[in-house]
Amino acid sequence: MNAIKKTATVRPQAGRPGYWEDACLHLAKKDRVMKRLIPQFGDACLQSRGDAFTTLARSIVGQQISVKAAQSVWNKFVLLAPKLAPGQVLKLNVDEMRACGLSARKVEYLVDLALHFDSGAAQPKDWIDWDDDAIIQTLVAIRGIGRWTAEMFLIFHLHRPNVLPLDDVGLVNGISKNYFSGEPVSRSDMREVAAAWEPYRSVATWYIWRSLDNAPAVN
């Protein structure tokens, strides 16, 4: 990896992100849609749950299946590895994991994730001081984690304030609905809309999701 860029530290926390109130004031001032949306959701805001390994494991389990199915598989998986520690996951056998409803590929992905954490190749404590792109590069090197999953991790786990997940279907649909009367939108259109959201694009994205009543499963 190239030299790691450091960013202004935003420490993940269990409650309301420290920047949330300032972000809402900024967005309401800069963007007419945000001015309308933000009051509709009261005190609701981003919430972080679980540690880095658990958050990423849940993302892998939930890929390409419904939220309900993902929760069912996850509940069975947690019974096998109650502590959800990487070393514990590495001790599970394939048949046990498959019996939870995991595909062979997802088993491989979870094992690779556990290997990265257990070996120290992934060091979440260091990520707090890294910039977003450096963390994304590290995460996408793990099998089963693509850019979208990495961006969701930045938003929901690390509470990074300025992430814009251009490949997120909910964001695409939400921008189309709220800014273009339902017409198709390009990535250029999305970037143009999001320019007014800087430096709180994560917060604006969260409100766009809520406008669709389509909360991402990682939250």
PyMOL CGO cylinders between C-alpha atoms (Angstrom):
from pymol import cmd
from pymol.cgo import CYLINDER

trace = [
    CYLINDER, 0.00, 0.00, 0.00, 1.07, 3.56, -0.60, 0.3, 1, 1, 1, 1, 1, 1,
    CYLINDER, 1.07, 3.56, -0.60, 2.01, 5.73, 2.33, 0.3, 1, 1, 1, 1, 1, 1,
    CYLINDER, 2.01, 5.73, 2.33, -1.01, 5.95, 4.57, 0.3, 1, 1, 1, 1, 1, 1,
    CYLINDER, -1.01, 5.95, 4.57, -2.63, 9.34, 4.74, 0.3, 1, 1, 1, 1, 1, 1,
    CYLINDER, -2.63, 9.34, 4.74, -3.90, 10.44, 8.10, 0.3, 1, 1, 1, 1, 1, 1,
    CYLINDER, -3.90, 10.44, 8.10, -7.20, 12.17, 8.59, 0.3, 1, 1, 1, 1, 1, 1,
    CYLINDER, -7.20, 12.17, 8.59, -8.74, 14.29, 11.29, 0.3, 1, 1, 1, 1, 1, 1,
    CYLINDER, -8.74, 14.29, 11.29, -9.67, 11.76, 13.94, 0.3, 1, 1, 1, 1, 1, 1,
    CYLINDER, -9.67, 11.76, 13.94, -13.37, 10.94, 14.25, 0.3, 1, 1, 1, 1, 1, 1,
    CYLINDER, -13.37, 10.94, 14.25, -13.65, 8.26, 16.88, 0.3, 1, 1, 1, 1, 1, 1,
    CYLINDER, -13.65, 8.26, 16.88, -16.53, 5.82, 16.55, 0.3, 1, 1, 1, 1, 1, 1,
    CYLINDER, -16.53, 5.82, 16.55, -18.94, 5.93, 19.46, 0.3, 1, 1, 1, 1, 1, 1,
    CYLINDER, -18.94, 5.93, 19.46, -22.03, 4.07, 20.54, 0.3, 1, 1, 1, 1, 1, 1,
    CYLINDER, -22.03, 4.07, 20.54, -24.30, 7.12, 20.68, 0.3, 1, 1, 1, 1, 1, 1,
    CYLINDER, -24.30, 7.12, 20.68, -24.87, 10.18, 18.57, 0.3, 1, 1, 1, 1, 1, 1,
    CYLINDER, -24.87, 10.18, 18.57, -21.82, 11.12, 16.47, 0.3, 1, 1, 1, 1, 1, 1,
    CYLINDER, -21.82, 11.12, 16.47, -20.27, 14.27, 17.84, 0.3, 1, 1, 1, 1, 1, 1,
    CYLINDER, -20.27, 14.27, 17.84, -20.63, 16.11, 14.55, 0.3, 1, 1, 1, 1, 1, 1,
    CYLINDER, -20.63, 16.11, 14.55, -24.33, 15.24, 13.98, 0.3, 1, 1, 1, 1, 1, 1,
    CYLINDER, -24.33, 15.24, 13.98, -25.91, 18.49, 15.18, 0.3, 1, 1, 1, 1, 1, 1,
    CYLINDER, -25.91, 18.49, 15.18, -23.43, 20.65, 13.25, 0.3, 1, 1, 1, 1, 1, 1,
    CYLINDER, -23.43, 20.65, 13.25, -23.98, 18.49, 10.17, 0.3, 1, 1, 1, 1, 1, 1,
    CYLINDER, -23.98, 18.49, 10.17, -27.75, 18.90, 10.34, 0.3, 1, 1, 1, 1, 1, 1,
    CYLINDER, -27.75, 18.90, 10.34, -27.48, 22.67, 10.69, 0.3, 1, 1, 1, 1, 1, 1,
    CYLINDER, -27.48, 22.67, 10.69, -25.05, 22.84, 7.77, 0.3, 1, 1, 1, 1, 1, 1,
    CYLINDER, -25.05, 22.84, 7.77, -27.13, 20.61, 5.51, 0.3, 1, 1, 1, 1, 1, 1,
    CYLINDER, -27.13, 20.61, 5.51, -30.40, 22.40, 6.27, 0.3, 1, 1, 1, 1, 1, 1,
    CYLINDER, -30.40, 22.40, 6.27, -28.73, 25.70, 5.40, 0.3, 1, 1, 1, 1, 1, 1,
    CYLINDER, -28.73, 25.70, 5.40, -27.10, 24.50, 2.19, 0.3, 1, 1, 1, 1, 1, 1,
    CYLINDER, -27.10, 24.50, 2.19, -29.70, 22.16, 0.70, 0.3, 1, 1, 1, 1, 1, 1,
    CYLINDER, -29.70, 22.16, 0.70, -33.46, 22.63, 0.30, 0.3, 1, 1, 1, 1, 1, 1,
    CYLINDER, -33.46, 22.63, 0.30, -34.18, 18.88, 0.35, 0.3, 1, 1, 1, 1, 1, 1,
    CYLINDER, -34.18, 18.88, 0.35, -32.20, 18.37, 3.55, 0.3, 1, 1, 1, 1, 1, 1,
    CYLINDER, -32.20, 18.37, 3.55, -34.02, 21.33, 5.11, 0.3, 1, 1, 1, 1, 1, 1,
    CYLINDER, -34.02, 21.33, 5.11, -37.26, 19.45, 4.47, 0.3, 1, 1, 1, 1, 1, 1,
    CYLINDER, -37.26, 19.45, 4.47, -36.08, 15.94, 5.39, 0.3, 1, 1, 1, 1, 1, 1,
    CYLINDER, -36.08, 15.94, 5.39, -34.10, 16.46, 8.59, 0.3, 1, 1, 1, 1, 1, 1,
    CYLINDER, -34.10, 16.46, 8.59, -37.01, 17.62, 10.80, 0.3, 1, 1, 1, 1, 1, 1,
    CYLINDER, -37.01, 17.62, 10.80, -39.03, 14.55, 9.76, 0.3, 1, 1, 1, 1, 1, 1,
    CYLINDER, -39.03, 14.55, 9.76, -36.78, 12.14, 11.64, 0.3, 1, 1, 1, 1, 1, 1,
    CYLINDER, -36.78, 12.14, 11.64, -36.43, 13.83, 15.02, 0.3, 1, 1, 1, 1, 1, 1,
    CYLINDER, -36.43, 13.83, 15.02, -33.50, 12.66, 17.12, 0.3, 1, 1, 1, 1, 1, 1,
    CYLINDER, -33.50, 12.66, 17.12, -32.79, 9.56, 15.03, 0.3, 1, 1, 1, 1, 1, 1,
    CYLINDER, -32.79, 9.56, 15.03, -29.19, 9.33, 13.86, 0.3, 1, 1, 1, 1, 1, 1,
    CYLINDER, -29.19, 9.33, 13.86, -26.37, 6.96, 12.95, 0.3, 1, 1, 1, 1, 1, 1,
    CYLINDER, -26.37, 6.96, 12.95, -25.73, 4.21, 15.48, 0.3, 1, 1, 1, 1, 1, 1,
    CYLINDER, -25.73, 4.21, 15.48, -22.68, 1.93, 15.67, 0.3, 1, 1, 1, 1, 1, 1,
    CYLINDER, -22.68, 1.93, 15.67, -23.10, -1.60, 17.00, 0.3, 1, 1, 1, 1, 1, 1,
    CYLINDER, -23.10, -1.60, 17.00, -20.47, -4.24, 17.63, 0.3, 1, 1, 1, 1, 1, 1,
    CYLINDER, -20.47, -4.24, 17.63, -16.76, -4.30, 16.95, 0.3, 1, 1, 1, 1, 1, 1,
    CYLINDER, -16.76, -4.30, 16.95, -15.07, -4.09, 13.55, 0.3, 1, 1, 1, 1, 1, 1,
    CYLINDER, -15.07, -4.09, 13.55, -14.82, -7.84, 13.03, 0.3, 1, 1, 1, 1, 1, 1,
    CYLINDER, -14.82, -7.84, 13.03, -18.47, -8.46, 13.94, 0.3, 1, 1, 1, 1, 1, 1,
    CYLINDER, -18.47, -8.46, 13.94, -19.66, -5.60, 11.74, 0.3, 1, 1, 1, 1, 1, 1,
    CYLINDER, -19.66, -5.60, 11.74, -17.79, -6.92, 8.70, 0.3, 1, 1, 1, 1, 1, 1,
    CYLINDER, -17.79, -6.92, 8.70, -18.83, -10.52, 9.36, 0.3, 1, 1, 1, 1, 1, 1,
    CYLINDER, -18.83, -10.52, 9.36, -22.48, -9.46, 9.45, 0.3, 1, 1, 1, 1, 1, 1,
    CYLINDER, -22.48, -9.46, 9.45, -22.02, -7.64, 6.16, 0.3, 1, 1, 1, 1, 1, 1,
    CYLINDER, -22.02, -7.64, 6.16, -20.67, -10.79, 4.54, 0.3, 1, 1, 1, 1, 1, 1,
    CYLINDER, -20.67, -10.79, 4.54, -23.46, -12.97, 5.94, 0.3, 1, 1, 1, 1, 1, 1,
    CYLINDER, -23.46, -12.97, 5.94, -26.08, -10.54, 4.63, 0.3, 1, 1, 1, 1, 1, 1,
    CYLINDER, -26.08, -10.54, 4.63, -24.82, -10.31, 1.06, 0.3, 1, 1, 1, 1, 1, 1,
    CYLINDER, -24.82, -10.31, 1.06, -27.42, -11.01, -1.66, 0.3, 1, 1, 1, 1, 1, 1,
    CYLINDER, -27.42, -11.01, -1.66, -30.13, -12.25, 0.72, 0.3, 1, 1, 1, 1, 1, 1,
    CYLINDER, -30.13, -12.25, 0.72, -33.04, -10.55, 2.44, 0.3, 1, 1, 1, 1, 1, 1,
    CYLINDER, -33.04, -10.55, 2.44, -32.66, -8.87, 5.81, 0.3, 1, 1, 1, 1, 1, 1,
    CYLINDER, -32.66, -8.87, 5.81, -34.90, -11.53, 7.38, 0.3, 1, 1, 1, 1, 1, 1,
    CYLINDER, -34.90, -11.53, 7.38, -32.89, -14.41, 5.92, 0.3, 1, 1, 1, 1, 1, 1,
    CYLINDER, -32.89, -14.41, 5.92, -29.62, -12.75, 6.91, 0.3, 1, 1, 1, 1, 1, 1,
    CYLINDER, -29.62, -12.75, 6.91, -30.78, -12.41, 10.52, 0.3, 1, 1, 1, 1, 1, 1,
    CYLINDER, -30.78, -12.41, 10.52, -31.77, -16.07, 10.63, 0.3, 1, 1, 1, 1, 1, 1,
    CYLINDER, -31.77, -16.07, 10.63, -28.38, -17.21, 9.34, 0.3, 1, 1, 1, 1, 1, 1,
    CYLINDER, -28.38, -17.21, 9.34, -26.58, -14.80, 11.68, 0.3, 1, 1, 1, 1, 1, 1,
    CYLINDER, -26.58, -14.80, 11.68, -28.46, -16.06, 14.73, 0.3, 1, 1, 1, 1, 1, 1,
    CYLINDER, -28.46, -16.06, 14.73, -27.38, -19.64, 13.95, 0.3, 1, 1, 1, 1, 1, 1,
    CYLINDER, -27.38, -19.64, 13.95, -23.81, -18.58, 13.26, 0.3, 1, 1, 1, 1, 1, 1,
    CYLINDER, -23.81, -18.58, 13.26, -23.52, -16.75, 16.58, 0.3, 1, 1, 1, 1, 1, 1,
    CYLINDER, -23.52, -16.75, 16.58, -24.54, -19.93, 18.41, 0.3, 1, 1, 1, 1, 1, 1,
    CYLINDER, -24.54, -19.93, 18.41, -21.44, -21.59, 16.93, 0.3, 1, 1, 1, 1, 1, 1,
    CYLINDER, -21.44, -21.59, 16.93, -19.12, -18.73, 17.84, 0.3, 1, 1, 1, 1, 1, 1,
    CYLINDER, -19.12, -18.73, 17.84, -20.69, -16.81, 20.75, 0.3, 1, 1, 1, 1, 1, 1,
    CYLINDER, -20.69, -16.81, 20.75, -17.67, -14.55, 21.31, 0.3, 1, 1, 1, 1, 1, 1,
    CYLINDER, -17.67, -14.55, 21.31, -17.39, -13.76, 17.59, 0.3, 1, 1, 1, 1, 1, 1,
    CYLINDER, -17.39, -13.76, 17.59, -13.61, -13.65, 17.94, 0.3, 1, 1, 1, 1, 1, 1,
    CYLINDER, -13.61, -13.65, 17.94, -11.53, -14.30, 14.82, 0.3, 1, 1, 1, 1, 1, 1,
    CYLINDER, -11.53, -14.30, 14.82, -9.67, -17.18, 16.49, 0.3, 1, 1, 1, 1, 1, 1,
    CYLINDER, -9.67, -17.18, 16.49, -12.95, -18.78, 17.47, 0.3, 1, 1, 1, 1, 1, 1,
    CYLINDER, -12.95, -18.78, 17.47, -14.28, -18.58, 13.90, 0.3, 1, 1, 1, 1, 1, 1,
    CYLINDER, -14.28, -18.58, 13.90, -11.08, -20.20, 12.59, 0.3, 1, 1, 1, 1, 1, 1,
    CYLINDER, -11.08, -20.20, 12.59, -11.73, -23.23, 14.81, 0.3, 1, 1, 1, 1, 1, 1,
    CYLINDER, -11.73, -23.23, 14.81, -15.12, -23.93, 13.24, 0.3, 1, 1, 1, 1, 1, 1,
    CYLINDER, -15.12, -23.93, 13.24, -15.37, -26.60, 10.58, 0.3, 1, 1, 1, 1, 1, 1,
    CYLINDER, -15.37, -26.60, 10.58, -16.92, -26.02, 7.18, 0.3, 1, 1, 1, 1, 1, 1,
    CYLINDER, -16.92, -26.02, 7.18, -19.86, -28.38, 7.72, 0.3, 1, 1, 1, 1, 1, 1,
    CYLINDER, -19.86, -28.38, 7.72, -20.88, -26.56, 10.90, 0.3, 1, 1, 1, 1, 1, 1,
    CYLINDER, -20.88, -26.56, 10.90, -20.80, -23.22, 9.12, 0.3, 1, 1, 1, 1, 1, 1,
    CYLINDER, -20.80, -23.22, 9.12, -22.68, -24.53, 6.09, 0.3, 1, 1, 1, 1, 1, 1,
    CYLINDER, -22.68, -24.53, 6.09, -25.37, -25.93, 8.41, 0.3, 1, 1, 1, 1, 1, 1,
    CYLINDER, -25.37, -25.93, 8.41, -26.13, -22.36, 9.49, 0.3, 1, 1, 1, 1, 1, 1,
    CYLINDER, -26.13, -22.36, 9.49, -27.25, -21.58, 5.96, 0.3, 1, 1, 1, 1, 1, 1,
    CYLINDER, -27.25, -21.58, 5.96, -23.97, -20.09, 4.74, 0.3, 1, 1, 1, 1, 1, 1,
    CYLINDER, -23.97, -20.09, 4.74, -22.92, -20.75, 1.17, 0.3, 1, 1, 1, 1, 1, 1,
    CYLINDER, -22.92, -20.75, 1.17, -19.52, -22.30, 0.52, 0.3, 1, 1, 1, 1, 1, 1,
    CYLINDER, -19.52, -22.30, 0.52, -18.29, -18.94, -0.76, 0.3, 1, 1, 1, 1, 1, 1,
    CYLINDER, -18.29, -18.94, -0.76, -19.47, -17.06, 2.31, 0.3, 1, 1, 1, 1, 1, 1,
    CYLINDER, -19.47, -17.06, 2.31, -17.70, -19.61, 4.50, 0.3, 1, 1, 1, 1, 1, 1,
    CYLINDER, -17.70, -19.61, 4.50, -14.50, -18.86, 2.56, 0.3, 1, 1, 1, 1, 1, 1,
    CYLINDER, -14.50, -18.86, 2.56, -15.06, -15.13, 2.97, 0.3, 1, 1, 1, 1, 1, 1,
    CYLINDER, -15.06, -15.13, 2.97, -15.62, -15.40, 6.73, 0.3, 1, 1, 1, 1, 1, 1,
    CYLINDER, -15.62, -15.40, 6.73, -12.50, -17.52, 7.13, 0.3, 1, 1, 1, 1, 1, 1,
    CYLINDER, -12.50, -17.52, 7.13, -10.44, -15.01, 5.15, 0.3, 1, 1, 1, 1, 1, 1,
    CYLINDER, -10.44, -15.01, 5.15, -11.83, -12.18, 7.27, 0.3, 1, 1, 1, 1, 1, 1,
    CYLINDER, -11.83, -12.18, 7.27, -10.94, -14.07, 10.44, 0.3, 1, 1, 1, 1, 1, 1,
    CYLINDER, -10.94, -14.07, 10.44, -7.43, -14.76, 9.12, 0.3, 1, 1, 1, 1, 1, 1,
    CYLINDER, -7.43, -14.76, 9.12, -6.84, -11.07, 8.41, 0.3, 1, 1, 1, 1, 1, 1,
    CYLINDER, -6.84, -11.07, 8.41, -7.90, -10.09, 11.92, 0.3, 1, 1, 1, 1, 1, 1,
    CYLINDER, -7.90, -10.09, 11.92, -6.24, -12.99, 13.72, 0.3, 1, 1, 1, 1, 1, 1,
    CYLINDER, -6.24, -12.99, 13.72, -2.90, -12.47, 11.95, 0.3, 1, 1, 1, 1, 1, 1,
    CYLINDER, -2.90, -12.47, 11.95, -2.86, -8.73, 12.52, 0.3, 1, 1, 1, 1, 1, 1,
    CYLINDER, -2.86, -8.73, 12.52, -3.07, -7.93, 8.81, 0.3, 1, 1, 1, 1, 1, 1,
    CYLINDER, -3.07, -7.93, 8.81, -6.19, -5.96, 9.71, 0.3, 1, 1, 1, 1, 1, 1,
    CYLINDER, -6.19, -5.96, 9.71, -5.62, -3.61, 12.65, 0.3, 1, 1, 1, 1, 1, 1,
    CYLINDER, -5.62, -3.61, 12.65, -8.81, -1.64, 13.40, 0.3, 1, 1, 1, 1, 1, 1,
    CYLINDER, -8.81, -1.64, 13.40, -7.15, 0.36, 16.17, 0.3, 1, 1, 1, 1, 1, 1,
    CYLINDER, -7.15, 0.36, 16.17, -4.89, 1.93, 13.54, 0.3, 1, 1, 1, 1, 1, 1,
    CYLINDER, -4.89, 1.93, 13.54, -7.72, 2.86, 11.20, 0.3, 1, 1, 1, 1, 1, 1,
    CYLINDER, -7.72, 2.86, 11.20, -8.97, 5.68, 13.39, 0.3, 1, 1, 1, 1, 1, 1,
    CYLINDER, -8.97, 5.68, 13.39, -6.11, 7.87, 12.15, 0.3, 1, 1, 1, 1, 1, 1,
    CYLINDER, -6.11, 7.87, 12.15, -6.21, 6.73, 8.51, 0.3, 1, 1, 1, 1, 1, 1,
    CYLINDER, -6.21, 6.73, 8.51, -8.05, 8.53, 5.73, 0.3, 1, 1, 1, 1, 1, 1,
    CYLINDER, -8.05, 8.53, 5.73, -11.08, 6.90, 4.14, 0.3, 1, 1, 1, 1, 1, 1,
    CYLINDER, -11.08, 6.90, 4.14, -9.35, 5.69, 0.98, 0.3, 1, 1, 1, 1, 1, 1,
    CYLINDER, -9.35, 5.69, 0.98, -6.58, 3.95, 2.93, 0.3, 1, 1, 1, 1, 1, 1,
    CYLINDER, -6.58, 3.95, 2.93, -9.15, 2.02, 4.96, 0.3, 1, 1, 1, 1, 1, 1,
    CYLINDER, -9.15, 2.02, 4.96, -11.09, 1.09, 1.83, 0.3, 1, 1, 1, 1, 1, 1,
    CYLINDER, -11.09, 1.09, 1.83, -7.90, -0.26, 0.22, 0.3, 1, 1, 1, 1, 1, 1,
    CYLINDER, -7.90, -0.26, 0.22, -7.25, -2.43, 3.27, 0.3, 1, 1, 1, 1, 1, 1,
    CYLINDER, -7.25, -2.43, 3.27, -10.79, -3.76, 3.46, 0.3, 1, 1, 1, 1, 1, 1,
    CYLINDER, -10.79, -3.76, 3.46, -11.22, -4.63, -0.22, 0.3, 1, 1, 1, 1, 1, 1,
    CYLINDER, -11.22, -4.63, -0.22, -8.09, -6.79, 0.04, 0.3, 1, 1, 1, 1, 1, 1,
    CYLINDER, -8.09, -6.79, 0.04, -10.21, -9.16, 2.16, 0.3, 1, 1, 1, 1, 1, 1,
    CYLINDER, -10.21, -9.16, 2.16, -12.21, -11.67, 0.15, 0.3, 1, 1, 1, 1, 1, 1,
    CYLINDER, -12.21, -11.67, 0.15, -15.91, -10.89, 0.03, 0.3, 1, 1, 1, 1, 1, 1,
    CYLINDER, -15.91, -10.89, 0.03, -15.53, -7.21, 0.87, 0.3, 1, 1, 1, 1, 1, 1,
    CYLINDER, -15.53, -7.21, 0.87, -16.07, -4.79, -1.97, 0.3, 1, 1, 1, 1, 1, 1,
    CYLINDER, -16.07, -4.79, -1.97, -16.06, -1.03, -2.06, 0.3, 1, 1, 1, 1, 1, 1,
    CYLINDER, -16.06, -1.03, -2.06, -19.74, -0.74, -1.07, 0.3, 1, 1, 1, 1, 1, 1,
    CYLINDER, -19.74, -0.74, -1.07, -19.24, -2.86, 2.07, 0.3, 1, 1, 1, 1, 1, 1,
    CYLINDER, -19.24, -2.86, 2.07, -16.14, -0.82, 2.94, 0.3, 1, 1, 1, 1, 1, 1,
    CYLINDER, -16.14, -0.82, 2.94, -18.08, 2.42, 2.54, 0.3, 1, 1, 1, 1, 1, 1,
    CYLINDER, -18.08, 2.42, 2.54, -20.90, 1.13, 4.75, 0.3, 1, 1, 1, 1, 1, 1,
    CYLINDER, -20.90, 1.13, 4.75, -18.27, 0.25, 7.35, 0.3, 1, 1, 1, 1, 1, 1,
    CYLINDER, -18.27, 0.25, 7.35, -16.87, 3.77, 7.20, 0.3, 1, 1, 1, 1, 1, 1,
    CYLINDER, -16.87, 3.77, 7.20, -20.32, 5.29, 7.64, 0.3, 1, 1, 1, 1, 1, 1,
    CYLINDER, -20.32, 5.29, 7.64, -21.90, 3.00, 10.22, 0.3, 1, 1, 1, 1, 1, 1,
    CYLINDER, -21.90, 3.00, 10.22, -18.95, 1.69, 12.23, 0.3, 1, 1, 1, 1, 1, 1,
    CYLINDER, -18.95, 1.69, 12.23, -16.31, 4.41, 12.05, 0.3, 1, 1, 1, 1, 1, 1,
    CYLINDER, -16.31, 4.41, 12.05, -18.86, 7.24, 11.72, 0.3, 1, 1, 1, 1, 1, 1,
    CYLINDER, -18.86, 7.24, 11.72, -16.84, 8.95, 9.00, 0.3, 1, 1, 1, 1, 1, 1,
    CYLINDER, -16.84, 8.95, 9.00, -18.82, 12.08, 8.13, 0.3, 1, 1, 1, 1, 1, 1,
    CYLINDER, -18.82, 12.08, 8.13, -18.07, 12.57, 4.43, 0.3, 1, 1, 1, 1, 1, 1,
    CYLINDER, -18.07, 12.57, 4.43, -18.55, 9.25, 2.61, 0.3, 1, 1, 1, 1, 1, 1,
    CYLINDER, -18.55, 9.25, 2.61, -20.54, 9.21, -0.65, 0.3, 1, 1, 1, 1, 1, 1,
    CYLINDER, -20.54, 9.21, -0.65, -21.42, 5.62, -1.72, 0.3, 1, 1, 1, 1, 1, 1,
    CYLINDER, -21.42, 5.62, -1.72, -22.18, 6.25, -5.39, 0.3, 1, 1, 1, 1, 1, 1,
    CYLINDER, -22.18, 6.25, -5.39, -22.93, 2.57, -6.05, 0.3, 1, 1, 1, 1, 1, 1,
    CYLINDER, -22.93, 2.57, -6.05, -25.58, 2.32, -3.35, 0.3, 1, 1, 1, 1, 1, 1,
    CYLINDER, -25.58, 2.32, -3.35, -28.97, 1.62, -4.93, 0.3, 1, 1, 1, 1, 1, 1,
    CYLINDER, -28.97, 1.62, -4.93, -30.83, 3.38, -2.12, 0.3, 1, 1, 1, 1, 1, 1,
    CYLINDER, -30.83, 3.38, -2.12, -28.81, 6.55, -2.58, 0.3, 1, 1, 1, 1, 1, 1,
    CYLINDER, -28.81, 6.55, -2.58, -29.31, 6.46, -6.35, 0.3, 1, 1, 1, 1, 1, 1,
    CYLINDER, -29.31, 6.46, -6.35, -33.06, 6.01, -5.96, 0.3, 1, 1, 1, 1, 1, 1,
    CYLINDER, -33.06, 6.01, -5.96, -33.28, 8.57, -3.18, 0.3, 1, 1, 1, 1, 1, 1,
    CYLINDER, -33.28, 8.57, -3.18, -31.49, 11.28, -5.16, 0.3, 1, 1, 1, 1, 1, 1,
    CYLINDER, -31.49, 11.28, -5.16, -33.67, 10.48, -8.15, 0.3, 1, 1, 1, 1, 1, 1,
    CYLINDER, -33.67, 10.48, -8.15, -36.84, 10.77, -6.05, 0.3, 1, 1, 1, 1, 1, 1,
    CYLINDER, -36.84, 10.77, -6.05, -35.90, 13.86, -4.05, 0.3, 1, 1, 1, 1, 1, 1,
    CYLINDER, -35.90, 13.86, -4.05, -34.00, 15.90, -6.62, 0.3, 1, 1, 1, 1, 1, 1,
    CYLINDER, -34.00, 15.90, -6.62, -35.01, 14.73, -10.11, 0.3, 1, 1, 1, 1, 1, 1,
    CYLINDER, -35.01, 14.73, -10.11, -38.72, 13.87, -9.78, 0.3, 1, 1, 1, 1, 1, 1,
    CYLINDER, -38.72, 13.87, -9.78, -37.97, 10.18, -10.22, 0.3, 1, 1, 1, 1, 1, 1,
    CYLINDER, -37.97, 10.18, -10.22, -35.96, 10.55, -13.42, 0.3, 1, 1, 1, 1, 1, 1,
    CYLINDER, -35.96, 10.55, -13.42, -32.80, 8.41, -13.87, 0.3, 1, 1, 1, 1, 1, 1,
    CYLINDER, -32.80, 8.41, -13.87, -29.63, 9.98, -12.49, 0.3, 1, 1, 1, 1, 1, 1,
    CYLINDER, -29.63, 9.98, -12.49, -25.98, 9.62, -13.49, 0.3, 1, 1, 1, 1, 1, 1,
    CYLINDER, -25.98, 9.62, -13.49, -22.97, 9.53, -11.21, 0.3, 1, 1, 1, 1, 1, 1,
    CYLINDER, -22.97, 9.53, -11.21, -22.24, 13.06, -12.39, 0.3, 1, 1, 1, 1, 1, 1,
    CYLINDER, -22.24, 13.06, -12.39, -25.72, 14.14, -11.27, 0.3, 1, 1, 1, 1, 1, 1,
    CYLINDER, -25.72, 14.14, -11.27, -25.16, 12.53, -7.88, 0.3, 1, 1, 1, 1, 1, 1,
    CYLINDER, -25.16, 12.53, -7.88, -21.81, 14.23, -7.39, 0.3, 1, 1, 1, 1, 1, 1,
    CYLINDER, -21.81, 14.23, -7.39, -23.33, 17.58, -8.33, 0.3, 1, 1, 1, 1, 1, 1,
    CYLINDER, -23.33, 17.58, -8.33, -26.11, 17.17, -5.77, 0.3, 1, 1, 1, 1, 1, 1,
    CYLINDER, -26.11, 17.17, -5.77, -23.67, 15.97, -3.11, 0.3, 1, 1, 1, 1, 1, 1,
    CYLINDER, -23.67, 15.97, -3.11, -21.35, 18.94, -3.60, 0.3, 1, 1, 1, 1, 1, 1,
    CYLINDER, -21.35, 18.94, -3.60, -23.72, 20.93, -1.36, 0.3, 1, 1, 1, 1, 1, 1,
    CYLINDER, -23.72, 20.93, -1.36, -23.47, 18.24, 1.31, 0.3, 1, 1, 1, 1, 1, 1,
    CYLINDER, -23.47, 18.24, 1.31, -19.71, 18.58, 1.87, 0.3, 1, 1, 1, 1, 1, 1,
    CYLINDER, -19.71, 18.58, 1.87, -18.22, 17.87, 4.39, 0.3, 1, 1, 1, 1, 1, 1,
    CYLINDER, -18.22, 17.87, 4.39, -21.17, 15.81, 5.70, 0.3, 1, 1, 1, 1, 1, 1,
    CYLINDER, -21.17, 15.81, 5.70, -22.08, 13.55, 2.80, 0.3, 1, 1, 1, 1, 1, 1,
    CYLINDER, -22.08, 13.55, 2.80, -22.52, 10.54, 5.09, 0.3, 1, 1, 1, 1, 1, 1,
    CYLINDER, -22.52, 10.54, 5.09, -25.19, 12.37, 7.08, 0.3, 1, 1, 1, 1, 1, 1,
    CYLINDER, -25.19, 12.37, 7.08, -27.03, 13.51, 3.97, 0.3, 1, 1, 1, 1, 1, 1,
    CYLINDER, -27.03, 13.51, 3.97, -26.87, 9.98, 2.58, 0.3, 1, 1, 1, 1, 1, 1,
    CYLINDER, -26.87, 9.98, 2.58, -28.41, 8.68, 5.81, 0.3, 1, 1, 1, 1, 1, 1,
    CYLINDER, -28.41, 8.68, 5.81, -31.34, 11.08, 5.46, 0.3, 1, 1, 1, 1, 1, 1,
    CYLINDER, -31.34, 11.08, 5.46, -31.79, 10.13, 1.82, 0.3, 1, 1, 1, 1, 1, 1,
    CYLINDER, -31.79, 10.13, 1.82, -32.02, 6.47, 2.87, 0.3, 1, 1, 1, 1, 1, 1,
    CYLINDER, -32.02, 6.47, 2.87, -34.57, 7.34, 5.51, 0.3, 1, 1, 1, 1, 1, 1,
    CYLINDER, -34.57, 7.34, 5.51, -36.64, 9.23, 2.94, 0.3, 1, 1, 1, 1, 1, 1,
    CYLINDER, -36.64, 9.23, 2.94, -37.16, 5.87, 1.22, 0.3, 1, 1, 1, 1, 1, 1,
    CYLINDER, -37.16, 5.87, 1.22, -37.99, 4.06, 4.49, 0.3, 1, 1, 1, 1, 1, 1,
    CYLINDER, -37.99, 4.06, 4.49, -35.18, 1.72, 3.49, 0.3, 1, 1, 1, 1, 1, 1,
    CYLINDER, -35.18, 1.72, 3.49, -32.71, 1.54, 6.34, 0.3, 1, 1, 1, 1, 1, 1,
    CYLINDER, -32.71, 1.54, 6.34, -29.59, -0.43, 5.33, 0.3, 1, 1, 1, 1, 1, 1,
    CYLINDER, -29.59, -0.43, 5.33, -29.23, -3.78, 7.09, 0.3, 1, 1, 1, 1, 1, 1,
    CYLINDER, -29.23, -3.78, 7.09, -25.83, -2.80, 8.53, 0.3, 1, 1, 1, 1, 1, 1,
    CYLINDER, -25.83, -2.80, 8.53, -27.42, -0.19, 10.79, 0.3, 1, 1, 1, 1, 1, 1,
]
cmd.load_cgo(trace, "trace")
